[in-house]
Amino acid sequence: MNKSHDTHIPLHAHEENTFNYILEGDIKLGFENEPRREYGKGDWIFINKSTKHSLRARKESLILELWEK
């Protein structure tokens, strides 16, 4: 799981609330007009629907994402 790579998901939003659990690795998550925050293994992240956000992972990471309709 320590492979070096760079994954970037640009600013976007979802129509649903999302719950994210970091299973492996670490990410940087940014919300529109806010600085990016770092999250690692064991962290939960809640993102309100329609909230613009972006993600960057510099190493292989595994995230469980649950969507609420």
mmCIF file of the N, C-alpha and C atoms, coordinates in Angstrom:
data_MODEL
# 
_entry.id   MODEL 
# 
loop_
_atom_site.group_PDB 
_atom_site.id 
_atom_site.type_symbol 
_atom_site.label_atom_id 
_atom_site.label_alt_id 
_atom_site.label_comp_id 
_atom_site.label_asym_id 
_atom_site.label_entity_id 
_atom_site.label_seq_id 
_atom_site.pdbx_PDB_ins_code 
_atom_site.Cartn_x 
_atom_site.Cartn_y 
_atom_site.Cartn_z 
_atom_site.occupancy 
_atom_site.B_iso_or_equiv 
_atom_site.pdbx_formal_charge 
_atom_site.auth_seq_id 
_atom_site.auth_comp_id 
_atom_site.auth_asym_id 
_atom_site.auth_atom_id 
_atom_site.pdbx_PDB_model_num 
ATOM 1   N N  . MET A 1 1  ? 0.790   -1.197 0.000  1.00 0.00 ? 1  MET A N  1 
ATOM 2   C CA . MET A 1 1  ? 0.000   0.000  0.000  1.00 0.00 ? 1  MET A CA 1 
ATOM 3   C C  . MET A 1 1  ? 0.842   1.276  0.000  1.00 0.00 ? 1  MET A C  1 
ATOM 4   N N  . ASN A 1 2  ? 2.140   1.193  -0.052 1.00 0.00 ? 2  ASN A N  1 
ATOM 5   C CA . ASN A 1 2  ? 2.978   2.386  -0.003 1.00 0.00 ? 2  ASN A CA 1 
ATOM 6   C C  . ASN A 1 2  ? 3.431   2.842  -1.383 1.00 0.00 ? 2  ASN A C  1 
ATOM 7   N N  . LYS A 1 3  ? 2.710   2.491  -2.396 1.00 0.00 ? 3  LYS A N  1 
ATOM 8   C CA . LYS A 1 3  ? 3.051   2.924  -3.743 1.00 0.00 ? 3  LYS A CA 1 
ATOM 9   C C  . LYS A 1 3  ? 2.942   4.440  -3.841 1.00 0.00 ? 3  LYS A C  1 
ATOM 10  N N  . SER A 1 4  ? 3.893   5.037  -4.526 1.00 0.00 ? 4  SER A N  1 
ATOM 11  C CA . SER A 1 4  ? 3.865   6.484  -4.699 1.00 0.00 ? 4  SER A CA 1 
ATOM 12  C C  . SER A 1 4  ? 3.040   6.824  -5.940 1.00 0.00 ? 4  SER A C  1 
ATOM 13  N N  . HIS A 1 5  ? 2.030   7.632  -5.772 1.00 0.00 ? 5  HIS A N  1 
ATOM 14  C CA . HIS A 1 5  ? 1.223   8.099  -6.892 1.00 0.00 ? 5  HIS A CA 1 
ATOM 15  C C  . HIS A 1 5  ? 0.484   9.355  -6.444 1.00 0.00 ? 5  HIS A C  1 
ATOM 16  N N  . ASP A 1 6  ? -0.146  9.997  -7.351 1.00 0.00 ? 6  ASP A N  1 
ATOM 17  C CA . ASP A 1 6  ? -0.854  11.235 -7.036 1.00 0.00 ? 6  ASP A CA 1 
ATOM 18  C C  . ASP A 1 6  ? -2.222  11.187 -7.690 1.00 0.00 ? 6  ASP A C  1 
ATOM 19  N N  . THR A 1 7  ? -3.261  11.158 -6.883 1.00 0.00 ? 7  THR A N  1 
ATOM 20  C CA . THR A 1 7  ? -4.625  11.160 -7.387 1.00 0.00 ? 7  THR A CA 1 
ATOM 21  C C  . THR A 1 7  ? -5.277  12.474 -6.983 1.00 0.00 ? 7  THR A C  1 
ATOM 22  N N  . HIS A 1 8  ? -5.886  13.141 -7.958 1.00 0.00 ? 8  HIS A N  1 
ATOM 23  C CA . HIS A 1 8  ? -6.562  14.408 -7.669 1.00 0.00 ? 8  HIS A CA 1 
ATOM 24  C C  . HIS A 1 8  ? -7.959  14.370 -8.262 1.00 0.00 ? 8  HIS A C  1 
ATOM 25  N N  . ILE A 1 9  ? -8.944  14.674 -7.424 1.00 0.00 ? 9  ILE A N  1 
ATOM 26  C CA . ILE A 1 9  ? -10.326 14.809 -7.880 1.00 0.00 ? 9  ILE A CA 1 
ATOM 27  C C  . ILE A 1 9  ? -10.671 16.284 -7.719 1.00 0.00 ? 9  ILE A C  1 
ATOM 28  N N  . PRO A 1 10 ? -10.917 16.990 -8.823 1.00 0.00 ? 10 PRO A N  1 
ATOM 29  C CA . PRO A 1 10 ? -11.159 18.435 -8.752 1.00 0.00 ? 10 PRO A CA 1 
ATOM 30  C C  . PRO A 1 10 ? -12.461 18.794 -8.036 1.00 0.00 ? 10 PRO A C  1 
ATOM 31  N N  . LEU A 1 11 ? -12.623 20.066 -7.782 1.00 0.00 ? 11 LEU A N  1 
ATOM 32  C CA . LEU A 1 11 ? -13.794 20.603 -7.090 1.00 0.00 ? 11 LEU A CA 1 
ATOM 33  C C  . LEU A 1 11 ? -15.078 20.113 -7.758 1.00 0.00 ? 11 LEU A C  1 
ATOM 34  N N  . HIS A 1 12 ? -15.962 19.534 -6.960 1.00 0.00 ? 12 HIS A N  1 
ATOM 35  C CA . HIS A 1 12 ? -17.234 18.994 -7.452 1.00 0.00 ? 12 HIS A CA 1 
ATOM 36  C C  . HIS A 1 12 ? -18.211 18.905 -6.278 1.00 0.00 ? 12 HIS A C  1 
ATOM 37  N N  . ALA A 1 13 ? -19.452 18.545 -6.554 1.00 0.00 ? 13 ALA A N  1 
ATOM 38  C CA . ALA A 1 13 ? -20.467 18.363 -5.516 1.00 0.00 ? 13 ALA A CA 1 
ATOM 39  C C  . ALA A 1 13 ? -21.348 17.177 -5.885 1.00 0.00 ? 13 ALA A C  1 
ATOM 40  N N  . HIS A 1 14 ? -22.026 16.627 -4.879 1.00 0.00 ? 14 HIS A N  1 
ATOM 41  C CA . HIS A 1 14 ? -22.954 15.507 -5.074 1.00 0.00 ? 14 HIS A CA 1 
ATOM 42  C C  . HIS A 1 14 ? -24.358 15.956 -4.680 1.00 0.00 ? 14 HIS A C  1 
ATOM 43  N N  . GLU A 1 15 ? -25.346 15.266 -5.187 1.00 0.00 ? 15 GLU A N  1 
ATOM 44  C CA . GLU A 1 15 ? -26.740 15.569 -4.848 1.00 0.00 ? 15 GLU A CA 1 
ATOM 45  C C  . GLU A 1 15 ? -27.159 14.880 -3.551 1.00 0.00 ? 15 GLU A C  1 
ATOM 46  N N  . GLU A 1 16 ? -26.275 14.049 -2.993 1.00 0.00 ? 16 GLU A N  1 
ATOM 47  C CA . GLU A 1 16 ? -26.562 13.310 -1.768 1.00 0.00 ? 16 GLU A CA 1 
ATOM 48  C C  . GLU A 1 16 ? -25.552 13.677 -0.679 1.00 0.00 ? 16 GLU A C  1 
ATOM 49  N N  . ASN A 1 17 ? -25.933 13.494 0.590  1.00 0.00 ? 17 ASN A N  1 
ATOM 50  C CA . ASN A 1 17 ? -24.970 13.562 1.679  1.00 0.00 ? 17 ASN A CA 1 
ATOM 51  C C  . ASN A 1 17 ? -24.040 12.364 1.550  1.00 0.00 ? 17 ASN A C  1 
ATOM 52  N N  . THR A 1 18 ? -22.773 12.535 1.901  1.00 0.00 ? 18 THR A N  1 
ATOM 53  C CA . THR A 1 18 ? -21.843 11.405 1.856  1.00 0.00 ? 18 THR A CA 1 
ATOM 54  C C  . THR A 1 18 ? -21.114 11.268 3.184  1.00 0.00 ? 18 THR A C  1 
ATOM 55  N N  . PHE A 1 19 ? -20.901 10.017 3.572  1.00 0.00 ? 19 PHE A N  1 
ATOM 56  C CA . PHE A 1 19 ? -20.121 9.659  4.747  1.00 0.00 ? 19 PHE A CA 1 
ATOM 57  C C  . PHE A 1 19 ? -18.908 8.898  4.232  1.00 0.00 ? 19 PHE A C  1 
ATOM 58  N N  . ASN A 1 20 ? -17.716 9.313  4.619  1.00 0.00 ? 20 ASN A N  1 
ATOM 59  C CA . ASN A 1 20 ? -16.485 8.684  4.141  1.00 0.00 ? 20 ASN A CA 1 
ATOM 60  C C  . ASN A 1 20 ? -15.677 8.185  5.330  1.00 0.00 ? 20 ASN A C  1 
ATOM 61  N N  . TYR A 1 21 ? -15.164 6.957  5.225  1.00 0.00 ? 21 TYR A N  1 
ATOM 62  C CA . TYR A 1 21 ? -14.312 6.380  6.259  1.00 0.00 ? 21 TYR A CA 1 
ATOM 63  C C  . TYR A 1 21 ? -12.995 5.987  5.607  1.00 0.00 ? 21 TYR A C  1 
ATOM 64  N N  . ILE A 1 22 ? -11.884 6.485  6.145  1.00 0.00 ? 22 ILE A N  1 
ATOM 65  C CA . ILE A 1 22 ? -10.564 6.183  5.580  1.00 0.00 ? 22 ILE A CA 1 
ATOM 66  C C  . ILE A 1 22 ? -10.102 4.843  6.137  1.00 0.00 ? 22 ILE A C  1 
ATOM 67  N N  . LEU A 1 23 ? -10.054 3.832  5.270  1.00 0.00 ? 23 LEU A N  1 
ATOM 68  C CA . LEU A 1 23 ? -9.635  2.487  5.673  1.00 0.00 ? 23 LEU A CA 1 
ATOM 69  C C  . LEU A 1 23 ? -8.115  2.337  5.642  1.00 0.00 ? 23 LEU A C  1 
ATOM 70  N N  . GLU A 1 24 ? -7.469  2.938  4.658  1.00 0.00 ? 24 GLU A N  1 
ATOM 71  C CA . GLU A 1 24 ? -6.012  2.876  4.495  1.00 0.00 ? 24 GLU A CA 1 
ATOM 72  C C  . GLU A 1 24 ? -5.525  4.178  3.880  1.00 0.00 ? 24 GLU A C  1 
ATOM 73  N N  . GLY A 1 25 ? -4.293  4.551  4.191  1.00 0.00 ? 25 GLY A N  1 
ATOM 74  C CA . GLY A 1 25 ? -3.681  5.710  3.559  1.00 0.00 ? 25 GLY A CA 1 
ATOM 75  C C  . GLY A 1 25 ? -4.087  7.019  4.189  1.00 0.00 ? 25 GLY A C  1 
ATOM 76  N N  . ASP A 1 26 ? -3.917  8.076  3.436  1.00 0.00 ? 26 ASP A N  1 
ATOM 77  C CA . ASP A 1 26 ? -4.319  9.406  3.900  1.00 0.00 ? 26 ASP A CA 1 
ATOM 78  C C  . ASP A 1 26 ? -4.644  10.273 2.703  1.00 0.00 ? 26 ASP A C  1 
ATOM 79  N N  . ILE A 1 27 ? -5.499  11.279 2.949  1.00 0.00 ? 27 ILE A N  1 
ATOM 80  C CA . ILE A 1 27 ? -5.964  12.168 1.886  1.00 0.00 ? 27 ILE A CA 1 
ATOM 81  C C  . ILE A 1 27 ? -5.940  13.606 2.386  1.00 0.00 ? 27 ILE A C  1 
ATOM 82  N N  . LYS A 1 28 ? -6.025  14.521 1.447  1.00 0.00 ? 28 LYS A N  1 
ATOM 83  C CA . LYS A 1 28 ? -6.272  15.929 1.750  1.00 0.00 ? 28 LYS A CA 1 
ATOM 84  C C  . LYS A 1 28 ? -7.598  16.270 1.095  1.00 0.00 ? 28 LYS A C  1 
ATOM 85  N N  . LEU A 1 29 ? -8.510  16.803 1.893  1.00 0.00 ? 29 LEU A N  1 
ATOM 86  C CA . LEU A 1 29 ? -9.844  17.147 1.412  1.00 0.00 ? 29 LEU A CA 1 
ATOM 87  C C  . LEU A 1 29 ? -10.028 18.648 1.572  1.00 0.00 ? 29 LEU A C  1 
ATOM 88  N N  . GLY A 1 30 ? -10.458 19.282 0.504  1.00 0.00 ? 30 GLY A N  1 
ATOM 89  C CA . GLY A 1 30 ? -10.683 20.722 0.539  1.00 0.00 ? 30 GLY A CA 1 
ATOM 90  C C  . GLY A 1 30 ? -12.113 21.059 0.197  1.00 0.00 ? 30 GLY A C  1 
ATOM 91  N N  . PHE A 1 31 ? -12.653 22.015 0.920  1.00 0.00 ? 31 PHE A N  1 
ATOM 92  C CA . PHE A 1 31 ? -13.977 22.539 0.614  1.00 0.00 ? 31 PHE A CA 1 
ATOM 93  C C  . PHE A 1 31 ? -13.810 23.906 -0.017 1.00 0.00 ? 31 PHE A C  1 
ATOM 94  N N  . GLU A 1 32 ? -14.739 24.291 -0.856 1.00 0.00 ? 32 GLU A N  1 
ATOM 95  C CA . GLU A 1 32 ? -14.656 25.564 -1.571 1.00 0.00 ? 32 GLU A CA 1 
ATOM 96  C C  . GLU A 1 32 ? -14.370 26.713 -0.607 1.00 0.00 ? 32 GLU A C  1 
ATOM 97  N N  . ASN A 1 33 ? -13.374 27.529 -0.953 1.00 0.00 ? 33 ASN A N  1 
ATOM 98  C CA . ASN A 1 33 ? -12.974 28.708 -0.182 1.00 0.00 ? 33 ASN A CA 1 
ATOM 99  C C  . ASN A 1 33 ? -12.428 28.391 1.211  1.00 0.00 ? 33 ASN A C  1 
ATOM 100 N N  . GLU A 1 34 ? -11.953 27.149 1.426  1.00 0.00 ? 34 GLU A N  1 
ATOM 101 C CA . GLU A 1 34 ? -11.338 26.758 2.695  1.00 0.00 ? 34 GLU A CA 1 
ATOM 102 C C  . GLU A 1 34 ? -10.036 26.007 2.392  1.00 0.00 ? 34 GLU A C  1 
ATOM 103 N N  . PRO A 1 35 ? -9.071  26.042 3.314  1.00 0.00 ? 35 PRO A N  1 
ATOM 104 C CA . PRO A 1 35 ? -7.840  25.284 3.097  1.00 0.00 ? 35 PRO A CA 1 
ATOM 105 C C  . PRO A 1 35 ? -8.096  23.779 3.202  1.00 0.00 ? 35 PRO A C  1 
ATOM 106 N N  . ARG A 1 36 ? -7.253  23.003 2.549  1.00 0.00 ? 36 ARG A N  1 
ATOM 107 C CA . ARG A 1 36 ? -7.373  21.543 2.624  1.00 0.00 ? 36 ARG A CA 1 
ATOM 108 C C  . ARG A 1 36 ? -7.008  21.059 4.018  1.00 0.00 ? 36 ARG A C  1 
ATOM 109 N N  . ARG A 1 37 ? -7.686  20.004 4.453  1.00 0.00 ? 37 ARG A N  1 
ATOM 110 C CA . ARG A 1 37 ? -7.381  19.356 5.724  1.00 0.00 ? 37 ARG A CA 1 
ATOM 111 C C  . ARG A 1 37 ? -6.935  17.933 5.448  1.00 0.00 ? 37 ARG A C  1 
ATOM 112 N N  . GLU A 1 38 ? -6.058  17.425 6.284  1.00 0.00 ? 38 GLU A N  1 
ATOM 113 C CA . GLU A 1 38 ? -5.557  16.055 6.133  1.00 0.00 ? 38 GLU A CA 1 
ATOM 114 C C  . GLU A 1 38 ? -6.383  15.091 6.977  1.00 0.00 ? 38 GLU A C  1 
ATOM 115 N N  . TYR A 1 39 ? -6.652  13.923 6.389  1.00 0.00 ? 39 TYR A N  1 
ATOM 116 C CA . TYR A 1 39 ? -7.375  12.863 7.061  1.00 0.00 ? 39 TYR A CA 1 
ATOM 117 C C  . TYR A 1 39 ? -6.604  11.567 6.842  1.00 0.00 ? 39 TYR A C  1 
ATOM 118 N N  . GLY A 1 40 ? -6.626  10.689 7.848  1.00 0.00 ? 40 GLY A N  1 
ATOM 119 C CA . GLY A 1 40 ? -5.900  9.434  7.747  1.00 0.00 ? 40 GLY A CA 1 
ATOM 120 C C  . GLY A 1 40 ? -6.730  8.254  8.209  1.00 0.00 ? 40 GLY A C  1 
ATOM 121 N N  . LYS A 1 41 ? -6.091  7.101  8.221  1.00 0.00 ? 41 LYS A N  1 
ATOM 122 C CA . LYS A 1 41 ? -6.744  5.842  8.585  1.00 0.00 ? 41 LYS A CA 1 
ATOM 123 C C  . LYS A 1 41 ? -7.548  6.003  9.876  1.00 0.00 ? 41 LYS A C  1 
ATOM 124 N N  . GLY A 1 42 ? -8.826  5.604  9.815  1.00 0.00 ? 42 GLY A N  1 
ATOM 125 C CA . GLY A 1 42 ? -9.702  5.665  10.976 1.00 0.00 ? 42 GLY A CA 1 
ATOM 126 C C  . GLY A 1 42 ? -10.548 6.919  11.063 1.00 0.00 ? 42 GLY A C  1 
ATOM 127 N N  . ASP A 1 43 ? -10.310 7.898  10.194 1.00 0.00 ? 43 ASP A N  1 
ATOM 128 C CA . ASP A 1 43 ? -11.087 9.140  10.228 1.00 0.00 ? 43 ASP A CA 1 
ATOM 129 C C  . ASP A 1 43 ? -12.401 8.997  9.471  1.00 0.00 ? 43 ASP A C  1 
ATOM 130 N N  . TRP A 1 44 ? -13.456 9.607  10.035 1.00 0.00 ? 44 TRP A N  1 
ATOM 131 C CA . TRP A 1 44 ? -14.759 9.736  9.381  1.00 0.00 ? 44 TRP A CA 1 
ATOM 132 C C  . TRP A 1 44 ? -14.897 11.152 8.859  1.00 0.00 ? 44 TRP A C  1 
ATOM 133 N N  . ILE A 1 45 ? -15.505 11.301 7.676  1.00 0.00 ? 45 ILE A N  1 
ATOM 134 C CA . ILE A 1 45 ? -15.738 12.617 7.087  1.00 0.00 ? 45 ILE A CA 1 
ATOM 135 C C  . ILE A 1 45 ? -17.189 12.655 6.600  1.00 0.00 ? 45 ILE A C  1 
ATOM 136 N N  . PHE A 1 46 ? -17.919 13.696 6.980  1.00 0.00 ? 46 PHE A N  1 
ATOM 137 C CA . PHE A 1 46 ? -19.274 13.895 6.490  1.00 0.00 ? 46 PHE A CA 1 
ATOM 138 C C  . PHE A 1 46 ? -19.264 15.091 5.549  1.00 0.00 ? 46 PHE A C  1 
ATOM 139 N N  . ILE A 1 47 ? -19.885 14.931 4.374  1.00 0.00 ? 47 ILE A N  1 
ATOM 140 C CA . ILE A 1 47 ? -19.968 16.023 3.408  1.00 0.00 ? 47 ILE A CA 1 
ATOM 141 C C  . ILE A 1 47 ? -21.446 16.256 3.073  1.00 0.00 ? 47 ILE A C  1 
ATOM 142 N N  . ASN A 1 48 ? -21.932 17.456 3.394  1.00 0.00 ? 48 ASN A N  1 
ATOM 143 C CA . ASN A 1 48 ? -23.315 17.815 3.072  1.00 0.00 ? 48 ASN A CA 1 
ATOM 144 C C  . ASN A 1 48 ? -23.536 17.823 1.564  1.00 0.00 ? 48 ASN A C  1 
ATOM 145 N N  . LYS A 1 49 ? -24.729 17.431 1.152  1.00 0.00 ? 49 LYS A N  1 
ATOM 146 C CA . LYS A 1 49 ? -25.064 17.477 -0.271 1.00 0.00 ? 49 LYS A CA 1 
ATOM 147 C C  . LYS A 1 49 ? -24.873 18.886 -0.810 1.00 0.00 ? 49 LYS A C  1 
ATOM 148 N N  . SER A 1 50 ? -24.503 18.969 -2.058 1.00 0.00 ? 50 SER A N  1 
ATOM 149 C CA . SER A 1 50 ? -24.280 20.222 -2.778 1.00 0.00 ? 50 SER A CA 1 
ATOM 150 C C  . SER A 1 50 ? -23.080 21.026 -2.291 1.00 0.00 ? 50 SER A C  1 
ATOM 151 N N  . THR A 1 51 ? -22.278 20.484 -1.358 1.00 0.00 ? 51 THR A N  1 
ATOM 152 C CA . THR A 1 51 ? -21.079 21.167 -0.874 1.00 0.00 ? 51 THR A CA 1 
ATOM 153 C C  . THR A 1 51 ? -19.918 20.850 -1.812 1.00 0.00 ? 51 THR A C  1 
ATOM 154 N N  . LYS A 1 52 ? -19.348 21.869 -2.426 1.00 0.00 ? 52 LYS A N  1 
ATOM 155 C CA . LYS A 1 52 ? -18.230 21.655 -3.348 1.00 0.00 ? 52 LYS A CA 1 
ATOM 156 C C  . LYS A 1 52 ? -16.975 21.283 -2.564 1.00 0.00 ? 52 LYS A C  1 
ATOM 157 N N  . HIS A 1 53 ? -16.286 20.236 -3.049 1.00 0.00 ? 53 HIS A N  1 
ATOM 158 C CA . HIS A 1 53 ? -15.090 19.741 -2.390 1.00 0.00 ? 53 HIS A CA 1 
ATOM 159 C C  . HIS A 1 53 ? -14.143 19.116 -3.407 1.00 0.00 ? 53 HIS A C  1 
ATOM 160 N N  . SER A 1 54 ? -12.875 19.002 -3.037 1.00 0.00 ? 54 SER A N  1 
ATOM 161 C CA . SER A 1 54 ? -11.869 18.348 -3.874 1.00 0.00 ? 54 SER A CA 1 
ATOM 162 C C  . SER A 1 54 ? -11.050 17.422 -2.987 1.00 0.00 ? 54 SER A C  1 
ATOM 163 N N  . LEU A 1 55 ? -10.360 16.469 -3.621 1.00 0.00 ? 55 LEU A N  1 
ATOM 164 C CA . LEU A 1 55 ? -9.590  15.478 -2.878 1.00 0.00 ? 55 LEU A CA 1 
ATOM 165 C C  . LEU A 1 55 ? -8.246  15.253 -3.550 1.00 0.00 ? 55 LEU A C  1 
ATOM 166 N N  . ARG A 1 56 ? -7.218  15.030 -2.742 1.00 0.00 ? 56 ARG A N  1 
ATOM 167 C CA . ARG A 1 56 ? -5.904  14.663 -3.260 1.00 0.00 ? 56 ARG A CA 1 
ATOM 168 C C  . ARG A 1 56 ? -5.331  13.562 -2.374 1.00 0.00 ? 56 ARG A C  1 
ATOM 169 N N  . ALA A 1 57 ? -4.808  12.513 -3.008 1.00 0.00 ? 57 ALA A N  1 
ATOM 170 C CA . ALA A 1 57 ? -4.110  11.423 -2.316 1.00 0.00 ? 57 ALA A CA 1 
ATOM 171 C C  . ALA A 1 57 ? -2.751  11.246 -2.979 1.00 0.00 ? 57 ALA A C  1 
ATOM 172 N N  . ARG A 1 58 ? -1.687  11.327 -2.200 1.00 0.00 ? 58 ARG A N  1 
ATOM 173 C CA . ARG A 1 58 ? -0.333  11.188 -2.743 1.00 0.00 ? 58 ARG A CA 1 
ATOM 174 C C  . ARG A 1 58 ? 0.178   9.764  -2.661 1.00 0.00 ? 58 ARG A C  1 
ATOM 175 N N  . LYS A 1 59 ? -0.533  8.909  -1.931 1.00 0.00 ? 59 LYS A N  1 
ATOM 176 C CA . LYS A 1 59 ? -0.196  7.490  -1.896 1.00 0.00 ? 59 LYS A CA 1 
ATOM 177 C C  . LYS A 1 59 ? -1.491  6.690  -1.965 1.00 0.00 ? 59 LYS A C  1 
ATOM 178 N N  . GLU A 1 60 ? -1.366  5.424  -2.218 1.00 0.00 ? 60 GLU A N  1 
ATOM 179 C CA . GLU A 1 60 ? -2.542  4.577  -2.366 1.00 0.00 ? 60 GLU A CA 1 
ATOM 180 C C  . GLU A 1 60 ? -3.380  4.620  -1.095 1.00 0.00 ? 60 GLU A C  1 
ATOM 181 N N  . SER A 1 61 ? -4.666  4.887  -1.256 1.00 0.00 ? 61 SER A N  1 
ATOM 182 C CA . SER A 1 61 ? -5.579  4.994  -0.121 1.00 0.00 ? 61 SER A CA 1 
ATOM 183 C C  . SER A 1 61 ? -6.859  4.233  -0.441 1.00 0.00 ? 61 SER A C  1 
ATOM 184 N N  . LEU A 1 62 ? -7.555  3.808  0.608  1.00 0.00 ? 62 LEU A N  1 
ATOM 185 C CA . LEU A 1 62 ? -8.814  3.086  0.450  1.00 0.00 ? 62 LEU A CA 1 
ATOM 186 C C  . LEU A 1 62 ? -9.865  3.790  1.296  1.00 0.00 ? 62 LEU A C  1 
ATOM 187 N N  . ILE A 1 63 ? -10.948 4.206  0.648  1.00 0.00 ? 63 ILE A N  1 
ATOM 188 C CA . ILE A 1 63 ? -12.002 4.975  1.315  1.00 0.00 ? 63 ILE A CA 1 
ATOM 189 C C  . ILE A 1 63 ? -13.338 4.281  1.106  1.00 0.00 ? 63 ILE A C  1 
ATOM 190 N N  . LEU A 1 64 ? -14.061 4.061  2.207  1.00 0.00 ? 64 LEU A N  1 
ATOM 191 C CA . LEU A 1 64 ? -15.429 3.563  2.141  1.00 0.00 ? 64 LEU A CA 1 
ATOM 192 C C  . LEU A 1 64 ? -16.325 4.783  2.086  1.00 0.00 ? 64 LEU A C  1 
ATOM 193 N N  . GLU A 1 65 ? -17.163 4.878  1.046  1.00 0.00 ? 65 GLU A N  1 
ATOM 194 C CA . GLU A 1 65 ? -18.033 6.035  0.894  1.00 0.00 ? 65 GLU A CA 1 
ATOM 195 C C  . GLU A 1 65 ? -19.475 5.579  0.870  1.00 0.00 ? 65 GLU A C  1 
ATOM 196 N N  . LEU A 1 66 ? -20.280 6.138  1.764  1.00 0.00 ? 66 LEU A N  1 
ATOM 197 C CA . LEU A 1 66 ? -21.705 5.823  1.858  1.00 0.00 ? 66 LEU A CA 1 
ATOM 198 C C  . LEU A 1 66 ? -22.495 7.051  1.439  1.00 0.00 ? 66 LEU A C  1 
ATOM 199 N N  . TRP A 1 67 ? -23.510 6.846  0.624  1.00 0.00 ? 67 TRP A N  1 
ATOM 200 C CA . TRP A 1 67 ? -24.331 7.943  0.108  1.00 0.00 ? 67 TRP A CA 1 
ATOM 201 C C  . TRP A 1 67 ? -25.722 7.858  0.722  1.00 0.00 ? 67 TRP A C  1 
ATOM 202 N N  . GLU A 1 68 ? -26.237 9.002  1.155  1.00 0.00 ? 68 GLU A N  1 
ATOM 203 C CA . GLU A 1 68 ? -27.562 9.088  1.730  1.00 0.00 ? 68 GLU A CA 1 
ATOM 204 C C  . GLU A 1 68 ? -28.491 9.788  0.754  1.00 0.00 ? 68 GLU A C  1 
ATOM 205 N N  . LYS A 1 69 ? -29.507 9.115  0.305  1.00 0.00 ? 69 LYS A N  1 
ATOM 206 C CA . LYS A 1 69 ? -30.475 9.695  -0.627 1.00 0.00 ? 69 LYS A CA 1 
ATOM 207 C C  . LYS A 1 69 ? -31.479 10.542 0.081  1.00 0.00 ? 69 LYS A C  1 
# 
